[in-house]
């Protein structure tokens, strides 16, 4: 792997002492140019080094009737910045790492010894990285604009096909002097999208931190997300971030209120219309004798019959 110099501070500019997590990331040098290496360092354990992002993503087993099918042709030209994970999408323990945001390389990353190339528009890429020092976790997001929707669809499909080739859902990843077996699982049963979407969780067979990766298409953009860290710390984090991104990009289908075809919208005017018979709830009622209607009285009707004389 090619190396590149570790980012340095400007001469004469005092810098705060980096945390242990940041120092471990910086130690990787040029390896940081790949998000694979970023996650390995963040996980902070020797065993975690075997959890590089190069793991297979197989076809998604859809288990949710709520999954949406997007009209990709109608979504061409979405804002790349809106397709990234935002600070408000994540727990407050995650902080933006500007230093490593530019090093994210999820789209085009190598999996199972190969990679898929996206026919992308030049200089149409955005990325953002977050570090959680408290839980030794890492979250990265990337959005890359393809030349057209067909290219974006093809990328997700070919990536899935490539990763389906990893035999029996297990393989060995070599990092440094370690050779670690990892297992790919699909615990998600509530995918947000029915098509052009894939997500997988990878765990070392002997236990340790996990990684979750999601790739999906919105218009002519491929969105890639990755979480790496403790399995139980943020079990639903990926689902939450995906939903928030989609609610920004496709509010008609993922907003807080989703219109239902054929359903009449609720009126926006909440003024109470007075009833011709009943008094208005805001009116004052006159209960004086003059205002009351005359009382009526019907004599009771007997239900018994008179006895006859013997």
C-alpha positions as CSV (number, residue, x, y, z in Angstrom):
1,X,0.0,0.0,0.0
2,X,1.3,3.4,-0.9
3,X,2.1,5.8,1.8
4,X,1.7,9.5,2.2
5,X,2.9,11.9,4.8
6,X,0.8,12.4,7.9
7,X,-1.0,15.8,8.0
8,X,1.0,18.3,10.0
9,X,0.0,21.6,11.6
10,X,1.1,24.9,10.2
11,X,4.6,26.0,11.4
12,X,4.4,28.0,14.6
13,X,0.8,27.1,15.3
14,X,0.3,25.6,18.7
15,X,-1.8,22.4,18.6
16,X,-3.7,20.6,21.4
17,X,-2.3,17.3,22.4
18,X,-4.1,14.7,20.3
19,X,-6.1,12.0,21.9
20,X,-4.9,8.4,21.9
21,X,-7.5,7.6,19.3
22,X,-6.3,10.4,17.0
23,X,-2.7,9.4,17.5
24,X,-3.5,5.9,16.4
25,X,-5.1,7.1,13.3
26,X,-2.2,9.4,12.5
27,X,0.3,6.6,13.0
28,X,-1.2,4.8,10.0
29,X,0.2,7.5,7.7
30,X,-0.8,6.9,4.1
31,X,-3.0,4.1,5.0
32,X,-5.5,6.6,6.2
33,X,-6.2,7.3,2.6
34,X,-8.4,4.3,2.7
35,X,-11.3,4.1,5.0
36,X,-10.4,0.5,5.6
37,X,-7.4,1.6,7.6
38,X,-9.2,4.4,9.4
39,X,-11.7,2.0,10.9
40,X,-8.9,-0.5,11.8
41,X,-7.1,2.1,13.8
42,X,-10.2,3.5,15.5
43,X,-11.2,0.1,16.8
44,X,-8.0,0.2,18.8
45,X,-7.4,-3.5,19.3
46,X,-5.2,-6.0,17.5
47,X,-8.1,-8.2,16.8
48,X,-10.1,-5.3,15.4
49,X,-7.4,-4.9,12.8
50,X,-8.9,-7.8,10.9
51,X,-12.1,-6.0,10.5
52,X,-11.1,-3.9,7.5
53,X,-13.9,-2.8,5.4
54,X,-13.1,-5.3,2.6
55,X,-15.9,-7.7,3.4
56,X,-18.6,-9.0,1.1
57,X,-22.0,-7.5,0.9
58,X,-24.5,-10.1,-0.4
59,X,-28.0,-9.5,-1.8
60,X,-30.4,-8.0,0.8
61,X,-33.0,-10.3,2.2
62,X,-36.0,-8.0,2.3
63,X,-38.2,-8.5,5.4
64,X,-40.1,-5.2,5.6
65,X,-43.3,-4.3,3.7
66,X,-42.5,-0.6,4.3
67,X,-39.4,-0.6,2.1
68,X,-39.8,2.2,-0.6
69,X,-39.1,2.1,-4.3
70,X,-37.6,5.4,-5.4
71,X,-38.3,7.0,-8.8
72,X,-34.6,7.4,-9.5
73,X,-35.0,9.4,-12.7
74,X,-36.9,12.1,-10.8
75,X,-34.2,12.5,-8.2
76,X,-31.3,13.4,-10.5
77,X,-29.2,16.3,-9.3
78,X,-29.6,16.0,-5.5
79,X,-27.3,18.0,-3.3
80,X,-24.3,15.9,-2.3
81,X,-23.9,17.7,1.0
82,X,-27.5,16.8,1.9
83,X,-26.6,13.1,1.2
84,X,-23.9,13.0,3.9
85,X,-24.5,12.2,7.5
86,X,-24.9,15.5,9.4
87,X,-23.9,16.1,13.1
88,X,-27.6,16.1,14.1
89,X,-28.0,12.7,12.6
90,X,-25.6,11.1,15.1
91,X,-25.4,10.9,18.9
92,X,-23.7,13.9,20.6
93,X,-20.6,11.7,21.4
94,X,-19.6,11.8,17.7
95,X,-17.5,14.8,16.6
96,X,-16.6,15.8,13.0
97,X,-13.0,15.1,12.0
98,X,-12.1,17.5,9.3
99,X,-8.7,16.0,9.1
100,X,-10.0,12.6,8.0
101,X,-13.1,13.6,6.1
102,X,-11.1,14.0,2.9
103,X,-9.6,10.6,3.2
104,X,-12.9,8.6,3.1
105,X,-12.9,6.2,0.1
106,X,-16.0,3.9,0.4
107,X,-17.2,4.2,-3.2
108,X,-14.6,2.1,-5.1
109,X,-13.2,0.4,-2.1
110,X,-11.8,-3.1,-2.5
111,X,-13.9,-6.1,-1.4
112,X,-12.8,-9.7,-1.4
113,X,-9.7,-8.9,-3.5
114,X,-11.6,-6.9,-6.2
115,X,-13.4,-3.6,-6.6
116,X,-16.1,-2.0,-8.7
117,X,-15.5,1.3,-10.5
118,X,-18.3,3.9,-10.6
119,X,-18.6,5.9,-13.8
120,X,-18.6,9.2,-11.9
121,X,-18.8,12.9,-12.7
122,X,-15.4,14.6,-12.3
123,X,-15.0,16.4,-9.0
124,X,-18.5,15.4,-7.8
125,X,-17.7,13.8,-4.5
126,X,-18.3,14.7,-0.9
127,X,-17.4,13.0,2.4
128,X,-17.5,13.4,6.1
129,X,-16.0,11.5,9.0
130,X,-16.9,11.4,12.7
131,X,-15.0,10.0,15.7
132,X,-16.5,8.9,19.0
133,X,-13.6,9.0,21.5
134,X,-15.9,7.8,24.3
135,X,-16.8,4.5,22.7
136,X,-13.9,4.1,20.3
137,X,-16.3,4.3,17.4
138,X,-16.1,5.7,13.9
139,X,-18.7,6.8,11.4
140,X,-18.0,7.9,7.8
141,X,-20.2,8.9,4.9
142,X,-19.6,9.5,1.3
143,X,-21.7,10.7,-1.7
144,X,-20.5,10.4,-5.3
145,X,-22.4,11.6,-8.3
146,X,-22.5,9.2,-11.2
147,X,-22.8,10.3,-14.8
148,X,-26.4,9.1,-14.9
149,X,-28.9,7.0,-12.9
150,X,-28.0,3.9,-14.9
151,X,-24.4,4.1,-13.8
152,X,-25.4,4.5,-10.2
153,X,-27.7,1.5,-10.4
154,X,-25.1,-0.6,-12.1
155,X,-22.6,0.2,-9.4
156,X,-24.8,-1.0,-6.6
157,X,-25.7,-4.1,-8.5
158,X,-22.2,-5.0,-9.6
159,X,-20.9,-4.4,-6.0
160,X,-23.5,-6.8,-4.7
161,X,-22.7,-9.4,-7.3
162,X,-19.0,-9.0,-6.6
163,X,-19.4,-9.6,-2.9
164,X,-21.8,-12.5,-3.3
165,X,-18.7,-14.4,-4.5
166,X,-17.2,-14.5,-1.0
167,X,-17.6,-18.2,-0.3
168,X,-19.8,-19.3,2.6
169,X,-20.0,-15.8,4.0
170,X,-16.6,-16.1,5.7
171,X,-13.1,-15.2,4.7
172,X,-9.7,-14.3,6.2
173,X,-8.5,-10.7,6.3
174,X,-4.8,-10.1,6.7
175,X,-3.7,-7.0,8.5
176,X,0.0,-6.7,9.4
177,X,1.0,-10.0,11.1
178,X,-2.6,-11.0,11.9
179,X,-4.9,-13.3,9.9
180,X,-8.4,-13.1,11.2
181,X,-11.5,-14.9,10.1
182,X,-14.6,-12.7,9.8
183,X,-18.2,-13.5,9.3
184,X,-20.8,-11.6,7.3
185,X,-24.4,-11.5,8.5
186,X,-27.6,-9.7,7.6
187,X,-29.4,-8.9,10.8
188,X,-31.4,-6.0,9.3
189,X,-35.1,-6.7,8.7
190,X,-36.3,-3.2,8.1
191,X,-34.5,-1.8,5.0
192,X,-35.7,1.7,4.0
193,X,-35.3,0.9,0.2
194,X,-36.5,-2.1,-1.7
195,X,-34.2,-1.7,-4.6
196,X,-30.7,-0.3,-5.2
197,X,-29.6,-0.9,-1.6
198,X,-27.4,-3.2,0.3
199,X,-26.2,-3.4,3.9
200,X,-24.2,-5.9,5.8
201,X,-22.7,-6.4,9.3
202,X,-19.3,-8.1,9.7
203,X,-18.0,-9.5,12.9
204,X,-14.8,-11.5,13.8
205,X,-15.7,-15.1,14.5
206,X,-13.9,-14.9,17.8
207,X,-15.7,-11.8,18.9
208,X,-14.9,-8.1,18.9
209,X,-16.0,-4.8,17.4
210,X,-18.2,-4.9,14.4
211,X,-18.7,-2.9,11.2
212,X,-21.8,-2.0,9.4
213,X,-21.8,-0.8,5.8
214,X,-24.7,0.5,3.6
215,X,-24.7,1.5,0.0
216,X,-27.7,2.9,-1.8
217,X,-28.7,4.9,-4.8
218,X,-30.7,8.2,-4.8
219,X,-31.1,9.5,-8.3
220,X,-27.7,9.6,-9.9
221,X,-25.8,9.6,-6.6
222,X,-24.4,6.6,-4.7
223,X,-24.5,7.1,-0.9
224,X,-22.1,5.0,1.2
225,X,-22.1,4.8,5.0
226,X,-20.0,2.9,7.5
227,X,-20.1,2.5,11.2
228,X,-17.3,0.7,13.1
229,X,-17.2,0.1,16.8
230,X,-18.9,-1.7,19.7
231,X,-21.8,-3.8,18.5
232,X,-24.2,-2.9,21.4
233,X,-23.3,0.8,21.6
234,X,-25.4,1.9,18.7
235,X,-27.5,-1.0,17.5
236,X,-29.9,1.2,15.4
237,X,-27.5,3.9,14.4
238,X,-27.2,3.0,10.8
239,X,-31.0,2.7,10.4
240,X,-31.4,6.2,12.0
241,X,-28.8,7.8,9.8
242,X,-30.2,6.3,6.6
243,X,-33.7,7.5,7.4
244,X,-32.6,11.0,8.2
245,X,-30.6,11.3,5.0
246,X,-33.5,10.0,3.0
247,X,-35.9,12.3,4.7
248,X,-33.8,15.2,3.5
249,X,-33.4,13.9,-0.1
250,X,-36.9,12.4,-0.5
251,X,-39.2,14.2,2.0
252,X,-42.3,13.2,0.1
253,X,-41.6,9.6,0.9
254,X,-39.6,9.7,4.1
255,X,-40.7,12.9,5.8
256,X,-42.5,13.0,9.1
257,X,-45.8,13.2,7.3
258,X,-46.1,11.1,4.2
259,X,-49.1,11.7,1.9
260,X,-51.4,8.7,1.2
261,X,-52.8,8.5,-2.3
262,X,-56.5,9.2,-2.4
263,X,-56.6,10.6,1.1
264,X,-58.0,14.1,1.6
265,X,-55.7,16.4,3.5
266,X,-56.8,17.6,6.9
267,X,-58.2,21.2,6.9
268,X,-55.8,23.8,8.1
269,X,-58.5,26.1,9.4
270,X,-59.4,25.1,13.0
271,X,-62.2,27.7,13.5
272,X,-65.2,26.1,15.1
273,X,-68.4,26.6,13.0
274,X,-71.4,27.4,15.2
275,X,-74.2,24.8,15.2
276,X,-77.6,26.1,14.4
277,X,-79.1,24.1,17.3
278,X,-76.4,23.9,19.9
279,X,-74.8,27.1,21.2
280,X,-71.3,28.0,20.3
281,X,-68.8,26.8,22.9
282,X,-67.5,30.3,23.2
283,X,-70.9,32.0,23.5
284,X,-72.6,33.0,26.7
285,X,-75.9,31.3,27.3
286,X,-78.9,33.2,28.9
287,X,-80.4,31.0,31.5
288,X,-83.1,33.6,32.8
289,X,-86.7,32.6,33.0
290,X,-87.6,34.7,30.0
291,X,-85.1,32.9,27.8
292,X,-86.2,29.4,28.8
293,X,-88.9,27.7,26.7
294,X,-92.2,27.0,28.3
295,X,-92.3,23.7,30.2
296,X,-94.4,20.9,28.8
297,X,-95.9,18.1,30.8
298,X,-97.4,14.9,29.6
299,X,-99.4,13.0,32.2
300,X,-98.0,9.5,32.8
301,X,-99.7,6.7,31.1
302,X,-100.8,3.7,33.1
303,X,-99.9,0.2,32.0
304,X,-102.3,-1.5,34.4
305,X,-106.0,-2.4,33.7
306,X,-108.9,-2.0,36.2
307,X,-110.1,-5.1,37.9
308,X,-113.7,-6.2,37.1
309,X,-116.3,-6.6,39.9
310,X,-117.3,-10.1,40.6
